[in-house]
Amino acid sequence: MLTPELTWIALISVQTLHLLHHRLAKRHISLVEVSTSAVLMIPPQGVLAPVLLMTLHGALIVVQIMGSISIQRFSPQWENVA
């Protein structure tokens, strides 16, 4: 059964791998990564409705995965990287 705690762990795992992918691909992060970090600061056992929080986590997981698949199209490359 899905809980806000499990979706939070899934989102933080996907976010970590996605940011590592940005680093390895030498691509800039976008507002999506910042938004995801902000959502991760909401405690899973907080006052936000569990269904809303799990939906938000799920949507951001999908966005992060799609962003990793299409990183060259959506994210500009670093300039002057040694």
mmCIF file of the N, C-alpha and C atoms, coordinates in Angstrom:
data_MODEL
# 
_entry.id   MODEL 
# 
loop_
_atom_site.group_PDB 
_atom_site.id 
_atom_site.type_symbol 
_atom_site.label_atom_id 
_atom_site.label_alt_id 
_atom_site.label_comp_id 
_atom_site.label_asym_id 
_atom_site.label_entity_id 
_atom_site.label_seq_id 
_atom_site.pdbx_PDB_ins_code 
_atom_site.Cartn_x 
_atom_site.Cartn_y 
_atom_site.Cartn_z 
_atom_site.occupancy 
_atom_site.B_iso_or_equiv 
_atom_site.pdbx_formal_charge 
_atom_site.auth_seq_id 
_atom_site.auth_comp_id 
_atom_site.auth_asym_id 
_atom_site.auth_atom_id 
_atom_site.pdbx_PDB_model_num 
ATOM 1   N N  . MET A 1 1  ? 0.839  -1.179 0.000   1.00 0.00 ? 1  MET A N  1 
ATOM 2   C CA . MET A 1 1  ? 0.000  0.000  0.000   1.00 0.00 ? 1  MET A CA 1 
ATOM 3   C C  . MET A 1 1  ? 0.888  1.248  0.000   1.00 0.00 ? 1  MET A C  1 
ATOM 4   N N  . LEU A 1 2  ? 0.527  2.198  -0.837  1.00 0.00 ? 2  LEU A N  1 
ATOM 5   C CA . LEU A 1 2  ? 1.289  3.449  -0.901  1.00 0.00 ? 2  LEU A CA 1 
ATOM 6   C C  . LEU A 1 2  ? 0.966  4.341  0.285   1.00 0.00 ? 2  LEU A C  1 
ATOM 7   N N  . THR A 1 3  ? 1.997  4.948  0.802   1.00 0.00 ? 3  THR A N  1 
ATOM 8   C CA . THR A 1 3  ? 1.850  5.924  1.875   1.00 0.00 ? 3  THR A CA 1 
ATOM 9   C C  . THR A 1 3  ? 2.679  7.147  1.501   1.00 0.00 ? 3  THR A C  1 
ATOM 10  N N  . PRO A 1 4  ? 2.402  8.298  2.118   1.00 0.00 ? 4  PRO A N  1 
ATOM 11  C CA . PRO A 1 4  ? 3.227  9.479  1.840   1.00 0.00 ? 4  PRO A CA 1 
ATOM 12  C C  . PRO A 1 4  ? 4.710  9.246  2.145   1.00 0.00 ? 4  PRO A C  1 
ATOM 13  N N  . GLU A 1 5  ? 4.991  8.432  3.151   1.00 0.00 ? 5  GLU A N  1 
ATOM 14  C CA . GLU A 1 5  ? 6.384  8.154  3.494   1.00 0.00 ? 5  GLU A CA 1 
ATOM 15  C C  . GLU A 1 5  ? 7.089  7.388  2.374   1.00 0.00 ? 5  GLU A C  1 
ATOM 16  N N  . LEU A 1 6  ? 6.406  6.395  1.795   1.00 0.00 ? 6  LEU A N  1 
ATOM 17  C CA . LEU A 1 6  ? 7.003  5.614  0.702   1.00 0.00 ? 6  LEU A CA 1 
ATOM 18  C C  . LEU A 1 6  ? 7.192  6.454  -0.554  1.00 0.00 ? 6  LEU A C  1 
ATOM 19  N N  . THR A 1 7  ? 6.196  7.272  -0.896  1.00 0.00 ? 7  THR A N  1 
ATOM 20  C CA . THR A 1 7  ? 6.340  8.106  -2.093  1.00 0.00 ? 7  THR A CA 1 
ATOM 21  C C  . THR A 1 7  ? 7.406  9.171  -1.875  1.00 0.00 ? 7  THR A C  1 
ATOM 22  N N  . TRP A 1 8  ? 7.567  9.642  -0.623  1.00 0.00 ? 8  TRP A N  1 
ATOM 23  C CA . TRP A 1 8  ? 8.618  10.609 -0.305  1.00 0.00 ? 8  TRP A CA 1 
ATOM 24  C C  . TRP A 1 8  ? 9.990  9.969  -0.524  1.00 0.00 ? 8  TRP A C  1 
ATOM 25  N N  . ILE A 1 9  ? 10.157 8.733  -0.057  1.00 0.00 ? 9  ILE A N  1 
ATOM 26  C CA . ILE A 1 9  ? 11.427 8.023  -0.247  1.00 0.00 ? 9  ILE A CA 1 
ATOM 27  C C  . ILE A 1 9  ? 11.687 7.790  -1.730  1.00 0.00 ? 9  ILE A C  1 
ATOM 28  N N  . ALA A 1 10 ? 10.649 7.412  -2.473  1.00 0.00 ? 10 ALA A N  1 
ATOM 29  C CA . ALA A 1 10 ? 10.806 7.203  -3.919  1.00 0.00 ? 10 ALA A CA 1 
ATOM 30  C C  . ALA A 1 10 ? 11.214 8.500  -4.606  1.00 0.00 ? 10 ALA A C  1 
ATOM 31  N N  . LEU A 1 11 ? 10.568 9.615  -4.245  1.00 0.00 ? 11 LEU A N  1 
ATOM 32  C CA . LEU A 1 11 ? 10.883 10.899 -4.866  1.00 0.00 ? 11 LEU A CA 1 
ATOM 33  C C  . LEU A 1 11 ? 12.304 11.341 -4.535  1.00 0.00 ? 11 LEU A C  1 
ATOM 34  N N  . ILE A 1 12 ? 12.724 11.192 -3.304  1.00 0.00 ? 12 ILE A N  1 
ATOM 35  C CA . ILE A 1 12 ? 14.082 11.618 -2.952  1.00 0.00 ? 12 ILE A CA 1 
ATOM 36  C C  . ILE A 1 12 ? 15.123 10.739 -3.660  1.00 0.00 ? 12 ILE A C  1 
ATOM 37  N N  . SER A 1 13 ? 14.811 9.468  -3.856  1.00 0.00 ? 13 SER A N  1 
ATOM 38  C CA . SER A 1 13 ? 15.722 8.582  -4.591  1.00 0.00 ? 13 SER A CA 1 
ATOM 39  C C  . SER A 1 13 ? 15.820 8.990  -6.054  1.00 0.00 ? 13 SER A C  1 
ATOM 40  N N  . VAL A 1 14 ? 14.671 9.237  -6.683  1.00 0.00 ? 14 VAL A N  1 
ATOM 41  C CA . VAL A 1 14 ? 14.657 9.648  -8.088  1.00 0.00 ? 14 VAL A CA 1 
ATOM 42  C C  . VAL A 1 14 ? 15.333 11.006 -8.244  1.00 0.00 ? 14 VAL A C  1 
ATOM 43  N N  . GLN A 1 15 ? 15.081 11.924 -7.324  1.00 0.00 ? 15 GLN A N  1 
ATOM 44  C CA . GLN A 1 15 ? 15.696 13.256 -7.380  1.00 0.00 ? 15 GLN A CA 1 
ATOM 45  C C  . GLN A 1 15 ? 17.214 13.149 -7.282  1.00 0.00 ? 15 GLN A C  1 
ATOM 46  N N  . THR A 1 16 ? 17.704 12.308 -6.393  1.00 0.00 ? 16 THR A N  1 
ATOM 47  C CA . THR A 1 16 ? 19.147 12.124 -6.239  1.00 0.00 ? 16 THR A CA 1 
ATOM 48  C C  . THR A 1 16 ? 19.778 11.591 -7.518  1.00 0.00 ? 16 THR A C  1 
ATOM 49  N N  . LEU A 1 17 ? 19.169 10.565 -8.099  1.00 0.00 ? 17 LEU A N  1 
ATOM 50  C CA . LEU A 1 17 ? 19.691 10.004 -9.350  1.00 0.00 ? 17 LEU A CA 1 
ATOM 51  C C  . LEU A 1 17 ? 19.593 11.008 -10.492 1.00 0.00 ? 17 LEU A C  1 
ATOM 52  N N  . HIS A 1 18 ? 18.514 11.779 -10.524 1.00 0.00 ? 18 HIS A N  1 
ATOM 53  C CA . HIS A 1 18 ? 18.331 12.779 -11.576 1.00 0.00 ? 18 HIS A CA 1 
ATOM 54  C C  . HIS A 1 18 ? 19.400 13.877 -11.478 1.00 0.00 ? 18 HIS A C  1 
ATOM 55  N N  . LEU A 1 19 ? 19.682 14.343 -10.268 1.00 0.00 ? 19 LEU A N  1 
ATOM 56  C CA . LEU A 1 19 ? 20.721 15.363 -10.102 1.00 0.00 ? 19 LEU A CA 1 
ATOM 57  C C  . LEU A 1 19 ? 22.103 14.809 -10.439 1.00 0.00 ? 19 LEU A C  1 
ATOM 58  N N  . LEU A 1 20 ? 22.353 13.548 -10.109 1.00 0.00 ? 20 LEU A N  1 
ATOM 59  C CA . LEU A 1 20 ? 23.608 12.914 -10.507 1.00 0.00 ? 20 LEU A CA 1 
ATOM 60  C C  . LEU A 1 20 ? 23.699 12.854 -12.031 1.00 0.00 ? 20 LEU A C  1 
ATOM 61  N N  . HIS A 1 21 ? 22.595 12.540 -12.683 1.00 0.00 ? 21 HIS A N  1 
ATOM 62  C CA . HIS A 1 21 ? 22.570 12.503 -14.145 1.00 0.00 ? 21 HIS A CA 1 
ATOM 63  C C  . HIS A 1 21 ? 22.882 13.883 -14.723 1.00 0.00 ? 21 HIS A C  1 
ATOM 64  N N  . HIS A 1 22 ? 22.325 14.947 -14.123 1.00 0.00 ? 22 HIS A N  1 
ATOM 65  C CA . HIS A 1 22 ? 22.646 16.307 -14.569 1.00 0.00 ? 22 HIS A CA 1 
ATOM 66  C C  . HIS A 1 22 ? 24.148 16.559 -14.463 1.00 0.00 ? 22 HIS A C  1 
ATOM 67  N N  . ARG A 1 23 ? 24.732 16.126 -13.380 1.00 0.00 ? 23 ARG A N  1 
ATOM 68  C CA . ARG A 1 23 ? 26.168 16.337 -13.162 1.00 0.00 ? 23 ARG A CA 1 
ATOM 69  C C  . ARG A 1 23 ? 26.998 15.568 -14.188 1.00 0.00 ? 23 ARG A C  1 
ATOM 70  N N  . LEU A 1 24 ? 26.660 14.315 -14.399 1.00 0.00 ? 24 LEU A N  1 
ATOM 71  C CA . LEU A 1 24 ? 27.422 13.490 -15.340 1.00 0.00 ? 24 LEU A CA 1 
ATOM 72  C C  . LEU A 1 24 ? 27.239 13.947 -16.782 1.00 0.00 ? 24 LEU A C  1 
ATOM 73  N N  . ALA A 1 25 ? 26.046 14.439 -17.115 1.00 0.00 ? 25 ALA A N  1 
ATOM 74  C CA . ALA A 1 25 ? 25.775 14.911 -18.476 1.00 0.00 ? 25 ALA A CA 1 
ATOM 75  C C  . ALA A 1 25 ? 26.217 16.357 -18.676 1.00 0.00 ? 25 ALA A C  1 
ATOM 76  N N  . LYS A 1 26 ? 26.689 16.988 -17.600 1.00 0.00 ? 26 LYS A N  1 
ATOM 77  C CA . LYS A 1 26 ? 27.125 18.387 -17.626 1.00 0.00 ? 26 LYS A CA 1 
ATOM 78  C C  . LYS A 1 26 ? 26.021 19.299 -18.156 1.00 0.00 ? 26 LYS A C  1 
ATOM 79  N N  . ARG A 1 27 ? 24.846 19.172 -17.525 1.00 0.00 ? 27 ARG A N  1 
ATOM 80  C CA . ARG A 1 27 ? 23.682 19.971 -17.893 1.00 0.00 ? 27 ARG A CA 1 
ATOM 81  C C  . ARG A 1 27 ? 23.217 20.773 -16.685 1.00 0.00 ? 27 ARG A C  1 
ATOM 82  N N  . HIS A 1 28 ? 22.657 21.963 -16.967 1.00 0.00 ? 28 HIS A N  1 
ATOM 83  C CA . HIS A 1 28 ? 22.134 22.819 -15.904 1.00 0.00 ? 28 HIS A CA 1 
ATOM 84  C C  . HIS A 1 28 ? 20.845 22.248 -15.331 1.00 0.00 ? 28 HIS A C  1 
ATOM 85  N N  . ILE A 1 29 ? 20.579 22.551 -14.061 1.00 0.00 ? 29 ILE A N  1 
ATOM 86  C CA . ILE A 1 29 ? 19.298 22.171 -13.475 1.00 0.00 ? 29 ILE A CA 1 
ATOM 87  C C  . ILE A 1 29 ? 18.282 23.258 -13.803 1.00 0.00 ? 29 ILE A C  1 
ATOM 88  N N  . SER A 1 30 ? 17.008 22.930 -13.638 1.00 0.00 ? 30 SER A N  1 
ATOM 89  C CA . SER A 1 30 ? 15.950 23.878 -13.967 1.00 0.00 ? 30 SER A CA 1 
ATOM 90  C C  . SER A 1 30 ? 15.070 24.119 -12.746 1.00 0.00 ? 30 SER A C  1 
ATOM 91  N N  . LEU A 1 31 ? 14.005 24.845 -12.969 1.00 0.00 ? 31 LEU A N  1 
ATOM 92  C CA . LEU A 1 31 ? 13.047 25.141 -11.906 1.00 0.00 ? 31 LEU A CA 1 
ATOM 93  C C  . LEU A 1 31 ? 12.393 23.868 -11.378 1.00 0.00 ? 31 LEU A C  1 
ATOM 94  N N  . VAL A 1 32 ? 12.300 22.837 -12.201 1.00 0.00 ? 32 VAL A N  1 
ATOM 95  C CA . VAL A 1 32 ? 11.684 21.580 -11.767 1.00 0.00 ? 32 VAL A CA 1 
ATOM 96  C C  . VAL A 1 32 ? 12.476 20.962 -10.620 1.00 0.00 ? 32 VAL A C  1 
ATOM 97  N N  . GLU A 1 33 ? 13.786 20.947 -10.719 1.00 0.00 ? 33 GLU A N  1 
ATOM 98  C CA . GLU A 1 33 ? 14.601 20.378 -9.648  1.00 0.00 ? 33 GLU A CA 1 
ATOM 99  C C  . GLU A 1 33 ? 14.463 21.189 -8.359  1.00 0.00 ? 33 GLU A C  1 
ATOM 100 N N  . VAL A 1 34 ? 14.394 22.495 -8.491  1.00 0.00 ? 34 VAL A N  1 
ATOM 101 C CA . VAL A 1 34 ? 14.209 23.361 -7.319  1.00 0.00 ? 34 VAL A CA 1 
ATOM 102 C C  . VAL A 1 34 ? 12.837 23.116 -6.702  1.00 0.00 ? 34 VAL A C  1 
ATOM 103 N N  . SER A 1 35 ? 11.809 22.992 -7.540  1.00 0.00 ? 35 SER A N  1 
ATOM 104 C CA . SER A 1 35 ? 10.451 22.721 -7.050  1.00 0.00 ? 35 SER A CA 1 
ATOM 105 C C  . SER A 1 35 ? 10.389 21.379 -6.330  1.00 0.00 ? 35 SER A C  1 
ATOM 106 N N  . THR A 1 36 ? 11.043 20.387 -6.902  1.00 0.00 ? 36 THR A N  1 
ATOM 107 C CA . THR A 1 36 ? 11.059 19.066 -6.274  1.00 0.00 ? 36 THR A CA 1 
ATOM 108 C C  . THR A 1 36 ? 11.736 19.131 -4.912  1.00 0.00 ? 36 THR A C  1 
ATOM 109 N N  . SER A 1 37 ? 12.817 19.866 -4.819  1.00 0.00 ? 37 SER A N  1 
ATOM 110 C CA . SER A 1 37 ? 13.493 20.021 -3.528  1.00 0.00 ? 37 SER A CA 1 
ATOM 111 C C  . SER A 1 37 ? 12.584 20.690 -2.507  1.00 0.00 ? 37 SER A C  1 
ATOM 112 N N  . ALA A 1 38 ? 11.821 21.672 -2.951  1.00 0.00 ? 38 ALA A N  1 
ATOM 113 C CA . ALA A 1 38 ? 10.882 22.345 -2.044  1.00 0.00 ? 38 ALA A CA 1 
ATOM 114 C C  . ALA A 1 38 ? 9.802  21.380 -1.564  1.00 0.00 ? 38 ALA A C  1 
ATOM 115 N N  . VAL A 1 39 ? 9.296  20.539 -2.459  1.00 0.00 ? 39 VAL A N  1 
ATOM 116 C CA . VAL A 1 39 ? 8.268  19.565 -2.078  1.00 0.00 ? 39 VAL A CA 1 
ATOM 117 C C  . VAL A 1 39 ? 8.838  18.547 -1.096  1.00 0.00 ? 39 VAL A C  1 
ATOM 118 N N  . LEU A 1 40 ? 10.096 18.179 -1.267  1.00 0.00 ? 40 LEU A N  1 
ATOM 119 C CA . LEU A 1 40 ? 10.714 17.217 -0.347  1.00 0.00 ? 40 LEU A CA 1 
ATOM 120 C C  . LEU A 1 40 ? 10.860 17.778 1.065   1.00 0.00 ? 40 LEU A C  1 
ATOM 121 N N  . MET A 1 41 ? 10.792 19.090 1.210   1.00 0.00 ? 41 MET A N  1 
ATOM 122 C CA . MET A 1 41 ? 10.883 19.699 2.534   1.00 0.00 ? 41 MET A CA 1 
ATOM 123 C C  . MET A 1 41 ? 9.561  19.614 3.293   1.00 0.00 ? 41 MET A C  1 
ATOM 124 N N  . ILE A 1 42 ? 8.471  19.224 2.614   1.00 0.00 ? 42 ILE A N  1 
ATOM 125 C CA . ILE A 1 42 ? 7.179  19.035 3.284   1.00 0.00 ? 42 ILE A CA 1 
ATOM 126 C C  . ILE A 1 42 ? 7.222  17.675 3.977   1.00 0.00 ? 42 ILE A C  1 
ATOM 127 N N  . PRO A 1 43 ? 7.063  17.644 5.297   1.00 0.00 ? 43 PRO A N  1 
ATOM 128 C CA . PRO A 1 43 ? 7.145  16.356 5.996   1.00 0.00 ? 43 PRO A CA 1 
ATOM 129 C C  . PRO A 1 43 ? 6.015  15.422 5.563   1.00 0.00 ? 43 PRO A C  1 
ATOM 130 N N  . PRO A 1 44 ? 6.326  14.142 5.312   1.00 0.00 ? 44 PRO A N  1 
ATOM 131 C CA . PRO A 1 44 ? 5.299  13.205 4.862   1.00 0.00 ? 44 PRO A CA 1 
ATOM 132 C C  . PRO A 1 44 ? 4.182  13.011 5.881   1.00 0.00 ? 44 PRO A C  1 
ATOM 133 N N  . GLN A 1 45 ? 4.465  13.209 7.150   1.00 0.00 ? 45 GLN A N  1 
ATOM 134 C CA . GLN A 1 45 ? 3.432  13.060 8.167   1.00 0.00 ? 45 GLN A CA 1 
ATOM 135 C C  . GLN A 1 45 ? 2.869  14.413 8.603   1.00 0.00 ? 45 GLN A C  1 
ATOM 136 N N  . GLY A 1 46 ? 2.981  15.403 7.735   1.00 0.00 ? 46 GLY A N  1 
ATOM 137 C CA . GLY A 1 46 ? 2.514  16.757 8.039   1.00 0.00 ? 46 GLY A CA 1 
ATOM 138 C C  . GLY A 1 46 ? 1.014  16.919 7.877   1.00 0.00 ? 46 GLY A C  1 
ATOM 139 N N  . VAL A 1 47 ? 0.591  18.176 7.799   1.00 0.00 ? 47 VAL A N  1 
ATOM 140 C CA . VAL A 1 47 ? -0.836 18.495 7.759   1.00 0.00 ? 47 VAL A CA 1 
ATOM 141 C C  . VAL A 1 47 ? -1.425 18.419 6.354   1.00 0.00 ? 47 VAL A C  1 
ATOM 142 N N  . LEU A 1 48 ? -0.585 18.334 5.327   1.00 0.00 ? 48 LEU A N  1 
ATOM 143 C CA . LEU A 1 48 ? -1.082 18.236 3.957   1.00 0.00 ? 48 LEU A CA 1 
ATOM 144 C C  . LEU A 1 48 ? -1.756 16.880 3.766   1.00 0.00 ? 48 LEU A C  1 
ATOM 145 N N  . ALA A 1 49 ? -2.890 16.878 3.075   1.00 0.00 ? 49 ALA A N  1 
ATOM 146 C CA . ALA A 1 49 ? -3.645 15.640 2.866   1.00 0.00 ? 49 ALA A CA 1 
ATOM 147 C C  . ALA A 1 49 ? -2.754 14.569 2.233   1.00 0.00 ? 49 ALA A C  1 
ATOM 148 N N  . PRO A 1 50 ? -2.767 13.355 2.776   1.00 0.00 ? 50 PRO A N  1 
ATOM 149 C CA . PRO A 1 50 ? -1.894 12.292 2.259   1.00 0.00 ? 50 PRO A CA 1 
ATOM 150 C C  . PRO A 1 50 ? -2.083 12.016 0.767   1.00 0.00 ? 50 PRO A C  1 
ATOM 151 N N  . VAL A 1 51 ? -3.313 12.016 0.292   1.00 0.00 ? 51 VAL A N  1 
ATOM 152 C CA . VAL A 1 51 ? -3.556 11.737 -1.127  1.00 0.00 ? 51 VAL A CA 1 
ATOM 153 C C  . VAL A 1 51 ? -2.954 12.841 -1.989  1.00 0.00 ? 51 VAL A C  1 
ATOM 154 N N  . LEU A 1 52 ? -3.088 14.088 -1.565  1.00 0.00 ? 52 LEU A N  1 
ATOM 155 C CA . LEU A 1 52 ? -2.515 15.206 -2.306  1.00 0.00 ? 52 LEU A CA 1 
ATOM 156 C C  . LEU A 1 52 ? -0.990 15.101 -2.343  1.00 0.00 ? 52 LEU A C  1 
ATOM 157 N N  . LEU A 1 53 ? -0.398 14.782 -1.220  1.00 0.00 ? 53 LEU A N  1 
ATOM 158 C CA . LEU A 1 53 ? 1.058  14.670 -1.145  1.00 0.00 ? 53 LEU A CA 1 
ATOM 159 C C  . LEU A 1 53 ? 1.567  13.505 -1.997  1.00 0.00 ? 53 LEU A C  1 
ATOM 160 N N  . MET A 1 54 ? 0.888  12.366 -1.949  1.00 0.00 ? 54 MET A N  1 
ATOM 161 C CA . MET A 1 54 ? 1.309  11.218 -2.763  1.00 0.00 ? 54 MET A CA 1 
ATOM 162 C C  . MET A 1 54 ? 1.144  11.516 -4.252  1.00 0.00 ? 54 MET A C  1 
ATOM 163 N N  . THR A 1 55 ? 0.080  12.232 -4.620  1.00 0.00 ? 55 THR A N  1 
ATOM 164 C CA . THR A 1 55 ? -0.127 12.619 -6.017  1.00 0.00 ? 55 THR A CA 1 
ATOM 165 C C  . THR A 1 55 ? 0.983  13.554 -6.477  1.00 0.00 ? 55 THR A C  1 
ATOM 166 N N  . LEU A 1 56 ? 1.325  14.519 -5.641  1.00 0.00 ? 56 LEU A N  1 
ATOM 167 C CA . LEU A 1 56 ? 2.404  15.453 -5.955  1.00 0.00 ? 56 LEU A CA 1 
ATOM 168 C C  . LEU A 1 56 ? 3.735  14.715 -6.106  1.00 0.00 ? 56 LEU A C  1 
ATOM 169 N N  . HIS A 1 57 ? 4.023  13.804 -5.190  1.00 0.00 ? 57 HIS A N  1 
ATOM 170 C CA . HIS A 1 57 ? 5.249  13.005 -5.277  1.00 0.00 ? 57 HIS A CA 1 
ATOM 171 C C  . HIS A 1 57 ? 5.273  12.202 -6.575  1.00 0.00 ? 57 HIS A C  1 
ATOM 172 N N  . GLY A 1 58 ? 4.167  11.531 -6.883  1.00 0.00 ? 58 GLY A N  1 
ATOM 173 C CA . GLY A 1 58 ? 4.096  10.717 -8.100  1.00 0.00 ? 58 GLY A CA 1 
ATOM 174 C C  . GLY A 1 58 ? 4.294  11.537 -9.360  1.00 0.00 ? 58 GLY A C  1 
ATOM 175 N N  . ALA A 1 59 ? 3.655  12.702 -9.414  1.00 0.00 ? 59 ALA A N  1 
ATOM 176 C CA . ALA A 1 59 ? 3.786  13.571 -10.589 1.00 0.00 ? 59 ALA A CA 1 
ATOM 177 C C  . ALA A 1 59 ? 5.229  14.038 -10.763 1.00 0.00 ? 59 ALA A C  1 
ATOM 178 N N  . LEU A 1 60 ? 5.874  14.405 -9.679  1.00 0.00 ? 60 LEU A N  1 
ATOM 179 C CA . LEU A 1 60 ? 7.258  14.868 -9.768  1.00 0.00 ? 60 LEU A CA 1 
ATOM 180 C C  . LEU A 1 60 ? 8.224  13.735 -10.114 1.00 0.00 ? 60 LEU A C  1 
ATOM 181 N N  . ILE A 1 61 ? 7.923  12.522 -9.674  1.00 0.00 ? 61 ILE A N  1 
ATOM 182 C CA . ILE A 1 61 ? 8.743  11.372 -10.065 1.00 0.00 ? 61 ILE A CA 1 
ATOM 183 C C  . ILE A 1 61 ? 8.686  11.193 -11.576 1.00 0.00 ? 61 ILE A C  1 
ATOM 184 N N  . VAL A 1 62 ? 7.479  11.266 -12.138 1.00 0.00 ? 62 VAL A N  1 
ATOM 185 C CA . VAL A 1 62 ? 7.317  11.130 -13.592 1.00 0.00 ? 62 VAL A CA 1 
ATOM 186 C C  . VAL A 1 62 ? 8.063  12.244 -14.320 1.00 0.00 ? 62 VAL A C  1 
ATOM 187 N N  . VAL A 1 63 ? 7.941  13.482 -13.831 1.00 0.00 ? 63 VAL A N  1 
ATOM 188 C CA . VAL A 1 63 ? 8.623  14.616 -14.465 1.00 0.00 ? 63 VAL A CA 1 
ATOM 189 C C  . VAL A 1 63 ? 10.140 14.423 -14.422 1.00 0.00 ? 63 VAL A C  1 
ATOM 190 N N  . GLN A 1 64 ? 10.666 13.961 -13.295 1.00 0.00 ? 64 GLN A N  1 
ATOM 191 C CA . GLN A 1 64 ? 12.116 13.755 -13.173 1.00 0.00 ? 64 GLN A CA 1 
ATOM 192 C C  . GLN A 1 64 ? 12.600 12.671 -14.136 1.00 0.00 ? 64 GLN A C  1 
ATOM 193 N N  . ILE A 1 65 ? 11.851 11.575 -14.234 1.00 0.00 ? 65 ILE A N  1 
ATOM 194 C CA . ILE A 1 65 ? 12.244 10.491 -15.142 1.00 0.00 ? 65 ILE A CA 1 
ATOM 195 C C  . ILE A 1 65 ? 12.189 10.961 -16.590 1.00 0.00 ? 65 ILE A C  1 
ATOM 196 N N  . MET A 1 66 ? 11.118 11.659 -16.958 1.00 0.00 ? 66 MET A N  1 
ATOM 197 C CA . MET A 1 66 ? 11.008 12.180 -18.325 1.00 0.00 ? 66 MET A CA 1 
ATOM 198 C C  . MET A 1 66 ? 12.122 13.195 -18.606 1.00 0.00 ? 66 MET A C  1 
ATOM 199 N N  . GLY A 1 67 ? 12.469 13.996 -17.601 1.00 0.00 ? 67 GLY A N  1 
ATOM 200 C CA . GLY A 1 67 ? 13.558 14.956 -17.759 1.00 0.00 ? 67 GLY A CA 1 
ATOM 201 C C  . GLY A 1 67 ? 14.895 14.273 -17.991 1.00 0.00 ? 67 GLY A C  1 
ATOM 202 N N  . SER A 1 68 ? 15.124 13.156 -17.312 1.00 0.00 ? 68 SER A N  1 
ATOM 203 C CA . SER A 1 68 ? 16.373 12.420 -17.524 1.00 0.00 ? 68 SER A CA 1 
ATOM 204 C C  . SER A 1 68 ? 16.416 11.798 -18.913 1.00 0.00 ? 68 SER A C  1 
ATOM 205 N N  . ILE A 1 69 ? 15.283 11.317 -19.382 1.00 0.00 ? 69 ILE A N  1 
ATOM 206 C CA . ILE A 1 69 ? 15.223 10.721 -20.719 1.00 0.00 ? 69 ILE A CA 1 
ATOM 207 C C  . ILE A 1 69 ? 15.488 11.775 -21.788 1.00 0.00 ? 69 ILE A C  1 
ATOM 208 N N  . SER A 1 70 ? 14.963 12.988 -21.590 1.00 0.00 ? 70 SER A N  1 
ATOM 209 C CA . SER A 1 70 ? 15.069 14.056 -22.596 1.00 0.00 ? 70 SER A CA 1 
ATOM 210 C C  . SER A 1 70 ? 16.013 15.163 -22.164 1.00 0.00 ? 70 SER A C  1 
ATOM 211 N N  . ILE A 1 71 ? 17.050 14.841 -21.403 1.00 0.00 ? 71 ILE A N  1 
ATOM 212 C CA . ILE A 1 71 ? 17.903 15.865 -20.800 1.00 0.00 ? 71 ILE A CA 1 
ATOM 213 C C  . ILE A 1 71 ? 18.576 16.757 -21.842 1.00 0.00 ? 71 ILE A C  1 
ATOM 214 N N  . GLN A 1 72 ? 18.953 16.210 -22.970 1.00 0.00 ? 72 GLN A N  1 
ATOM 215 C CA . GLN A 1 72 ? 19.658 17.022 -23.961 1.00 0.00 ? 72 GLN A CA 1 
ATOM 216 C C  . GLN A 1 72 ? 18.734 18.030 -24.626 1.00 0.00 ? 72 GLN A C  1 
ATOM 217 N N  . ARG A 1 73 ? 17.450 17.759 -24.652 1.00 0.00 ? 73 ARG A N  1 
ATOM 218 C CA . ARG A 1 73 ? 16.511 18.687 -25.271 1.00 0.00 ? 73 ARG A CA 1 
ATOM 219 C C  . ARG A 1 73 ? 16.056 19.776 -24.299 1.00 0.00 ? 73 ARG A C  1 
ATOM 220 N N  . PHE A 1 74 ? 15.903 19.421 -23.030 1.00 0.00 ? 74 PHE A N  1 
ATOM 221 C CA . PHE A 1 74 ? 15.323 20.356 -22.068 1.00 0.00 ? 74 PHE A CA 1 
ATOM 222 C C  . PHE A 1 74 ? 16.339 21.141 -21.246 1.00 0.00 ? 74 PHE A C  1 
ATOM 223 N N  . SER A 1 75 ? 17.569 20.684 -21.172 1.00 0.00 ? 75 SER A N  1 
ATOM 224 C CA . SER A 1 75 ? 18.537 21.295 -20.269 1.00 0.00 ? 75 SER A CA 1 
ATOM 225 C C  . SER A 1 75 ? 19.764 21.765 -21.043 1.00 0.00 ? 75 SER A C  1 
ATOM 226 N N  . PRO A 1 76 ? 20.125 23.054 -20.908 1.00 0.00 ? 76 PRO A N  1 
ATOM 227 C CA . PRO A 1 76 ? 21.297 23.549 -21.634 1.00 0.00 ? 76 PRO A CA 1 
ATOM 228 C C  . PRO A 1 76 ? 22.590 22.953 -21.081 1.00 0.00 ? 76 PRO A C  1 
ATOM 229 N N  . GLN A 1 77 ? 23.562 22.817 -21.960 1.00 0.00 ? 77 GLN A N  1 
ATOM 230 C CA . GLN A 1 77 ? 24.860 22.273 -21.573 1.00 0.00 ? 77 GLN A CA 1 
ATOM 231 C C  . GLN A 1 77 ? 25.676 23.349 -20.868 1.00 0.00 ? 77 GLN A C  1 
ATOM 232 N N  . TRP A 1 78 ? 26.579 22.907 -19.982 1.00 0.00 ? 78 TRP A N  1 
ATOM 233 C CA . TRP A 1 78 ? 27.477 23.834 -19.313 1.00 0.00 ? 78 TRP A CA 1 
ATOM 234 C C  . TRP A 1 78 ? 28.383 24.470 -20.343 1.00 0.00 ? 78 TRP A C  1 
ATOM 235 N N  . GLU A 1 79 ? 28.745 25.713 -20.114 1.00 0.00 ? 79 GLU A N  1 
ATOM 236 C CA . GLU A 1 79 ? 29.708 26.410 -20.972 1.00 0.00 ? 79 GLU A CA 1 
ATOM 237 C C  . GLU A 1 79 ? 31.075 26.378 -20.309 1.00 0.00 ? 79 GLU A C  1 
ATOM 238 N N  . ASN A 1 80 ? 32.112 26.229 -21.114 1.00 0.00 ? 80 ASN A N  1 
ATOM 239 C CA . ASN A 1 80 ? 33.503 26.285 -20.647 1.00 0.00 ? 80 ASN A CA 1 
ATOM 240 C C  . ASN A 1 80 ? 33.782 25.319 -19.497 1.00 0.00 ? 80 ASN A C  1 
ATOM 241 N N  . VAL A 1 81 ? 33.374 24.084 -19.666 1.00 0.00 ? 81 VAL A N  1 
ATOM 242 C CA . VAL A 1 81 ? 33.626 23.074 -18.641 1.00 0.00 ? 81 VAL A CA 1 
ATOM 243 C C  . VAL A 1 81 ? 34.909 22.341 -18.988 1.00 0.00 ? 81 VAL A C  1 
ATOM 244 N N  . ALA A 1 82 ? 35.809 22.278 -18.023 1.00 0.00 ? 82 ALA A N  1 
ATOM 245 C CA . ALA A 1 82 ? 37.093 21.602 -18.272 1.00 0.00 ? 82 ALA A CA 1 
ATOM 246 C C  . ALA A 1 82 ? 36.962 20.119 -18.078 1.00 0.00 ? 82 ALA A C  1 
# 
